[in-house]
Amino acid sequence: SDSIIFEINGNVQNVKLVAWGQDAYFYHNVVLTGNVTLPDDKPHVIYGTLTAEENCNLTILPGTKLYFHKGSSFEIRSGASLNVTGTLELPVIFTSDRLDDDYLNIPGLWNGIWLERGRKNISFTYAEITNAIVGIQADSCGTDDGAPPLKLHNCLINNMKNYGIRATWSKIISTNCQITNCGGNVVSIEQGGNYDFRN
């Protein structure tokens, strides 16, 4: 909070300024390398792209919240790994940075999660992905020789402008996930692959 004081012709006026926000980690087109664990003590706000580069081993702890600005995305490059370790009580949140009530259920507020071909050990457990254009775009994920499948367990993918999951020639194992309320297909499978969805 602050104020602006105007003095005009001997008259003094005081205009109060108040803005609400949260203490957070801020990222502007950041590339992660090496072994990285995102801390869960305060939210993460992403402008542009947050990228896990080749050979990055990224862990996201229970209760971590990632807020994406309009046009922002989360990208996992070939050769990187991702382990999202939410729990029932402390899910990992991927959503828009517009937290005001008028934007709670508006799709397309950020781009979504892109998994590039050739990754290793990609898993999401108790993750909530909401209000993006595409929830998860899996590009030839898990189909390289010996590559493990993309694993989704107890995840919520909801309120997408286009697809919940868009998989192109991928291998996915999904258990007890809710994929709902999408402008396009909740799950789009293109050019084959290997898929096991169980609820």
Phi, psi and chi 1 to 4 in degrees:
 res  aa     phi    psi   chi1   chi2   chi3   chi4
   1 SER       -  152.7   63.1      -      -      -
   2 ASP  -160.5 -176.4 -154.3  -21.6      -      -
   3 SER  -149.6  156.5   64.1      -      -      -
   4 ILE  -117.3  128.9  -61.9  176.6      -      -
   5 ILE  -106.7  123.7  -62.5  174.2      -      -
   6 PHE  -105.2  134.6  -63.6   90.9      -      -
   7 GLU  -125.5  111.6 -175.4  174.0  -12.3      -
   8 ILE  -128.6  121.1  -57.8  171.9      -      -
   9 ASN    51.4   40.2  -63.0  -32.2      -      -
  10 GLY    82.4   -4.3      -      -      -      -
  11 ASN   -95.8  131.0  -63.1  -43.0      -      -
  12 VAL  -107.3  128.0  176.5      -      -      -
  13 GLN  -124.2  143.0  -64.4  178.2  -32.7      -
  14 ASN  -121.2  115.2 -171.9  -25.4      -      -
  15 VAL  -105.6  120.8  177.7      -      -      -
  16 LYS   -80.1  137.8  -60.7  -65.8 -175.8 -173.6
  17 LEU  -119.3  126.8  -56.6  174.5      -      -
  18 VAL  -134.3  128.7  179.1      -      -      -
  19 ALA  -132.2  138.7      -      -      -      -
  20 TRP   -99.7  143.1  -62.9   92.8      -      -
  21 GLY  -162.6  179.3      -      -      -      -
  22 GLN  -126.7  148.5  -64.7 -175.2   48.2      -
  23 ASP   -69.2  130.6 -175.1   18.5      -      -
  24 ALA  -153.9  166.0      -      -      -      -
  25 TYR   -87.8  133.7  -62.2  102.5      -      -
  26 PHE  -115.8  137.3  -69.7   89.6      -      -
  27 TYR  -125.7  131.4  -56.9   84.1      -      -
  28 HIS  -122.6   97.1  -63.8  -93.2      -      -
  29 ASN    51.6   58.7  -66.3  -44.7      -      -
  30 VAL   -95.4  139.3  170.4      -      -      -
  31 VAL  -110.9  122.6  176.6      -      -      -
  32 LEU   -93.9  137.6  -55.7  173.2      -      -
  33 THR  -134.1  158.6   59.3      -      -      -
  34 GLY    73.9 -155.4      -      -      -      -
  35 ASN   -91.0  117.5  -63.7  -38.9      -      -
  36 VAL  -129.0  132.5  179.2      -      -      -
  37 THR  -121.6  120.0  -60.9      -      -      -
  38 LEU   -73.5  125.6  -65.7 -175.4      -      -
  39 PRO   -66.6  150.7   21.2  -29.1      -      -
  40 ASP  -106.5   11.1   60.3   -9.2      -      -
  41 ASP   -78.8  -19.9   56.9  -26.7      -      -
  42 LYS  -154.9  164.2   53.8 -172.7  178.6 -180.0
  43 PRO   -65.5  160.6  -18.5   30.1      -      -
  44 HIS  -115.2  125.8  -59.2 -101.0      -      -
  45 VAL  -114.3  125.0 -179.5      -      -      -
  46 ILE  -112.7  126.9  -66.4   90.2      -      -
  47 TYR  -113.9  127.2  -68.6   87.1      -      -
  48 GLY    83.1 -127.9      -      -      -      -
  49 THR  -121.0  132.3  -56.3      -      -      -
  50 LEU  -102.1  117.2  179.0   61.9      -      -
  51 THR  -120.5  130.0  -55.7      -      -      -
  52 ALA   -93.0  110.3      -      -      -      -
  53 GLU   -76.1  168.9 -165.7   51.4  -89.5      -
  54 GLU   -50.1  135.5 -178.1 -180.0    4.9      -
  55 ASN    69.4    8.8  -63.2  -38.6      -      -
  56 CYS   -77.4  134.4  176.1      -      -      -
  57 ASN  -111.8  101.8  -62.6  -54.4      -      -
  58 LEU  -105.3  128.4  176.1   59.2      -      -
  59 THR  -118.5  133.9  -59.7      -      -      -
  60 ILE  -117.2  120.1  -57.5 -179.9      -      -
  61 LEU   -78.7  160.3  -61.9  172.9      -      -
  62 PRO   -55.7  139.4  -24.4   33.1      -      -
  63 GLY    82.5   -0.7      -      -      -      -
  64 THR   -71.1  138.8  -57.3      -      -      -
  65 LYS  -118.4  125.4  -63.9  176.8  175.5   64.7
  66 LEU  -116.2  120.5  -66.6   93.1      -      -
  67 TYR  -111.9  125.3  -62.9  123.3      -      -
  68 PHE  -108.6  131.1  -67.1   83.2      -      -
  69 HIS   -74.7  163.1 -166.3   64.3      -      -
  70 LYS   -53.9  131.0 -177.1  173.8  178.2   63.0
  71 GLY    82.1    2.1      -      -      -      -
  72 SER   -89.9  160.9  -62.7      -      -      -
  73 SER  -150.4  165.4   60.9      -      -      -
  74 PHE  -118.4  119.7 -176.3   37.0      -      -
  75 GLU  -125.2  132.0  -60.2 -177.6    3.8      -
  76 ILE  -111.8  112.8  -51.0  -59.4      -      -
  77 ARG   -78.4  165.6  -66.0  -78.0 -174.9 -110.4
  78 SER   -56.6  130.7  177.0      -      -      -
  79 GLY    88.9   -4.9      -      -      -      -
  80 ALA   -91.2  159.9      -      -      -      -
  81 SER  -124.7  153.5   65.4      -      -      -
  82 LEU  -139.9  129.6  171.0   65.4      -      -
  83 ASN  -129.0  103.7 -171.5   16.5      -      -
  84 VAL   -95.1  115.9  176.6      -      -      -
  85 THR  -115.7   50.4   62.3      -      -      -
  86 GLY   -69.7  168.2      -      -      -      -
  87 THR  -129.4  172.6   65.6      -      -      -
  88 LEU   -58.6  -44.6  176.6   61.7      -      -
  89 GLU   -77.6  -29.0  -64.0   78.7   16.5      -
  90 LEU  -131.3   73.6  -65.0  169.7      -      -
  91 PRO   -69.4  158.3   26.9  -33.8      -      -
  92 VAL   -89.8  128.5  173.9      -      -      -
  93 ILE  -106.0  126.7  -54.0  -64.0      -      -
  94 PHE  -118.9  112.8  -61.1   85.4      -      -
  95 THR  -156.7 -176.4 -167.2      -      -      -
  96 SER   -75.4  158.0  164.4      -      -      -
  97 ASP   -84.1    1.0   64.3   -8.1      -      -
  98 ARG   -86.8  100.8  -66.9  -57.0  -56.3 -101.0
  99 LEU  -100.8   -2.3  -57.0 -179.2      -      -
 100 ASP   -69.3  152.8   30.4  -27.5      -      -
 101 ASP   -55.4  -35.6  -69.7  -17.1      -      -
 102 ASP   -64.8  -16.5  -69.4  -17.4      -      -
 103 TYR  -111.5    5.9  -71.8   84.5      -      -
 104 LEU   -62.0  -32.0  -71.4 -179.5      -      -
 105 ASN  -123.3   30.0  -64.6  -52.0      -      -
 106 ILE   -99.1  121.1  -65.8 -178.7      -      -
 107 PRO   -77.7  163.2   27.6  -32.7      -      -
 108 GLY    79.9   19.7      -      -      -      -
 109 LEU   -82.3  -14.1  -64.8  176.1      -      -
 110 TRP  -150.0  170.5   60.3  -69.1      -      -
 111 ASN   -78.5  -40.6  -70.8   -5.4      -      -
 112 GLY   120.9 -164.9      -      -      -      -
 113 ILE  -109.9  128.2  -60.6  170.5      -      -
 114 TRP  -118.0  122.9  177.9   39.4      -      -
 115 LEU  -106.1  108.7  -52.4  176.5      -      -
 116 GLU   -75.5  158.7 -169.3  177.8   72.7      -
 117 ARG   -61.1  144.9  179.4  175.7 -177.7  169.6
 118 GLY    87.9   14.0      -      -      -      -
 119 ARG   -73.4  176.2  -66.0  140.8  -32.0  -80.7
 120 LYS  -137.2  144.6   56.9 -175.3  179.6 -177.6
 121 ASN    49.6   63.3  -62.5  -32.5      -      -
 122 ILE  -101.4  119.9  -53.9  -68.6      -      -
 123 SER  -143.6  141.4   65.8      -      -      -
 124 PHE  -122.7  121.0  -68.1   81.7      -      -
 125 THR  -122.8  127.0  -58.7      -      -      -
 126 TYR    47.8   57.1  -78.2  104.6      -      -
 127 ALA  -106.7  142.9      -      -      -      -
 128 GLU  -117.5  114.3  -64.4 -177.8    7.0      -
 129 ILE  -115.5  115.6  -55.0  166.7      -      -
 130 THR  -136.8  153.6   58.7      -      -      -
 131 ASN    65.3   29.1  -63.1   -5.3      -      -
 132 ALA  -102.0 -176.5      -      -      -      -
 133 ILE   -80.9  -51.4  -66.0  174.0      -      -
 134 VAL  -128.6  128.8  175.6      -      -      -
 135 GLY   -62.2  -65.9      -      -      -      -
 136 ILE  -130.6  124.8  -64.8  176.2      -      -
 137 GLN  -107.1  110.7 -178.6  163.1  -41.4      -
 138 ALA  -103.3  110.9      -      -      -      -
 139 ASP  -102.9  101.6 -177.4    4.2      -      -
 140 SER    52.4   46.6  -56.2      -      -      -
 141 CYS   -85.1  123.8 -176.5      -      -      -
 142 GLY    78.8    8.9      -      -      -      -
 143 THR   -99.0   -9.0   52.9      -      -      -
 144 ASP   -66.1  155.5  -69.1  -11.5      -      -
 145 ASP   -54.5  124.0  -71.3  -19.3      -      -
 146 GLY    76.9    0.4      -      -      -      -
 147 ALA   -76.8  134.0      -      -      -      -
 148 PRO   -71.9  155.4   25.4  -31.8      -      -
 149 PRO   -72.4  161.5   27.7  -34.4      -      -
 150 LEU   -68.3  128.5  163.9   62.2      -      -
 151 LYS  -114.5  128.2  -65.4  179.3 -178.5  176.6
 152 LEU  -124.0  126.8  -56.1  167.8      -      -
 153 HIS  -137.4  124.2 -179.4   63.6      -      -
 154 ASN    54.4   46.1  -72.2  -23.1      -      -
 155 CYS  -104.7  152.9  -66.9      -      -      -
 156 LEU  -116.0  120.4  169.2   67.7      -      -
 157 ILE  -121.1  110.7  -59.2  173.4      -      -
 158 ASN  -142.5  144.4 -177.0   55.0      -      -
 159 ASN    69.1   54.7 -148.1   32.8      -      -
 160 MET   -98.1  147.6  -61.0  -61.5  143.0      -
 161 LYS   -68.4  -41.4 -176.5  175.3 -177.7  179.4
 162 ASN  -113.3  -91.7  -67.5  -23.4      -      -
 163 TYR  -106.5  148.2  -54.6  100.9      -      -
 164 GLY   -73.6  -58.0      -      -      -      -
 165 ILE  -126.7  127.5  -64.4  174.9      -      -
 166 ARG  -116.1  107.9 -175.8  179.0 -174.7 -175.0
 167 ALA  -112.2  125.1      -      -      -      -
 168 THR  -115.3  115.1  -56.7      -      -      -
 169 TRP    43.2   63.8  179.4 -118.3      -      -
 170 SER  -128.0  171.8  -67.2      -      -      -
 171 LYS  -124.6  118.3 -175.0 -173.6  -64.3 -177.7
 172 ILE  -133.2  135.4  -62.4  175.8      -      -
 173 ILE  -117.3  118.3  -64.3  176.4      -      -
 174 SER  -125.2  124.8  170.5      -      -      -
 175 THR  -124.9  128.7   53.3      -      -      -
 176 ASN    55.9   44.1 -159.7   39.0      -      -
 177 CYS  -105.8  147.6  -67.9      -      -      -
 178 GLN  -110.8  117.9  176.2 -177.7  -36.5      -
 179 ILE  -123.2  109.2  -51.0  166.9      -      -
 180 THR  -143.3  161.7   49.5      -      -      -
 181 ASN    56.6   62.6 -162.1   34.1      -      -
 182 CYS  -118.5  144.3  -59.3      -      -      -
 183 GLY   -67.6  -30.9      -      -      -      -
 184 GLY  -105.7 -143.6      -      -      -      -
 185 ASN   -75.2  143.2  -62.1  -37.0      -      -
 186 VAL   -67.2  -37.7  -69.3      -      -      -
 187 VAL  -133.0  124.7  175.7      -      -      -
 188 SER  -116.6  119.3  176.2      -      -      -
 189 ILE  -110.9  120.0  -65.9  172.5      -      -
 190 GLU  -126.1  139.2  -56.7  172.2   11.7      -
 191 GLN    60.5   30.3  -60.0  178.8   27.2      -
 192 GLY    82.3 -164.3      -      -      -      -
 193 GLY   128.3 -161.2      -      -      -      -
 194 ASN  -137.5  120.4 -168.9  -46.4      -      -
 195 TYR  -135.4  139.6  -55.8   90.2      -      -
 196 ASP  -138.5  101.6 -172.0  -16.4      -      -
 197 PHE  -108.0  120.9  -70.8   88.5      -      -
 198 ARG  -131.7  136.7  -60.0 -172.2 -176.0 -144.7
 199 ASN  -134.1      -  -69.8  -77.6      -      -
